[in-house]
């Protein structure tokens, strides 16, 4: 049996009542539709006695007070619509008992408190609308359990904290609206896994960088309040680039991640193990950025006069050991405090081996000849690798290395 004058639940029968409390005596009801009937007062707790209900629509009235916890007794509900009222208080945790719900709408009320984690029990939900309330706290990660959702509206609240990575589990979403809250932090890349390729995230405090889910960044700094966001901190990589073993020349590479207001990119310098500069591989910046100090024990490469956000000074001193035990390693590094405060991390490259005294001399007979060509050919056929045979230093052993070695042999006196 149904009771109606509304729009969502079917209206097979119409029963006249004088107040909302009277519905509690209609225990055989399966559907109640009292949408837009100017009802006042509170939802009675005795509504929890109507355990046969599958549809309850009390929307667009003037109902006040809290949602009674007894609503959690209505475990046969598939549709619950309490929107466009003046309901206050918190969403009762007992709402998590309504595991047959496919539609839940509580929007345009005055609900406060946090979204209960028990909302994650409603795994049959297709649509969840909690927008236009005064909800606070973080979006519970349990929301990622609602994998059947196609619509999720949490906009126009006061939600805080970071977006849970579990939101990426909602692969069936066609509409996601989290706008006009106080969400902070970086947006997890997992958001690109959910179904809405252009979710509404504006008017929050979300920080860059913003994920690109295939149609460009999903939001922008123009749509966010980024005043509390930290400046992007670059990472600095110091390590070894190309190696000319025959001439004992090594390239040291500094790679600085991009950040606004600073020079960035990859630069490097080649020097021999006695500390002499061979070539500035970035081009023309030796005098401005680099100097080398050498003594009998080590070579110190100084990246200097480097400007980040108007702070200049020595970026880093890097100390290398001499050619000892066929290895060259970074043994010490120093970053000025002014610069250290502006970068996220320093990643130091590994040691490099200088075992090969003559590049191409894979049989270690101190000469380049046909025997080296034969051995490299065999390595190529066996999908093997030998650093000494990698004559073009591309990290692979192939026909190009043979060609390079042949040309070197032919050019020998």
Buried (B, 14 or more C-beta within 10 A) or exposed (E): EBBBEBEBBEBEEEBEBEEBBEBBEBEEBBBBBBBBBEBEEBBBBEBBBBEBBBBBBBBBBEBBBBBBBBBBBBEBBBBBBBBBBEBBBBBBBBBBBBEBBBBBBBBBBEBBBBBBBBBBBBEBBBBBBBBBBEBBBBBBBBBBBBEBBBBBBBBBBEBBBBBBBBBBBBEBBEBBBBBBBBBBBBBBEBBBBBBBEEBBBBBBBBBBEBBEBEEEBBBBEEBBBBEEBEEEEBEBBBBBBEBBBBEBBBBBBBBBBEBEEBEBEEBBBBBBBEBEBBEBBBEEBBEEBBBBEBEEEBBBBBBBBBBBEEEBBBBBBBBBBBBEEEEBBBBEBEBBEBBEEBBEEBEEBEBBBBEBEBBBBBBEEEEBBEEBBEBBBEBBEEEEEBBBBBBBBEEEBEEEBBEBBBEBBEEEE
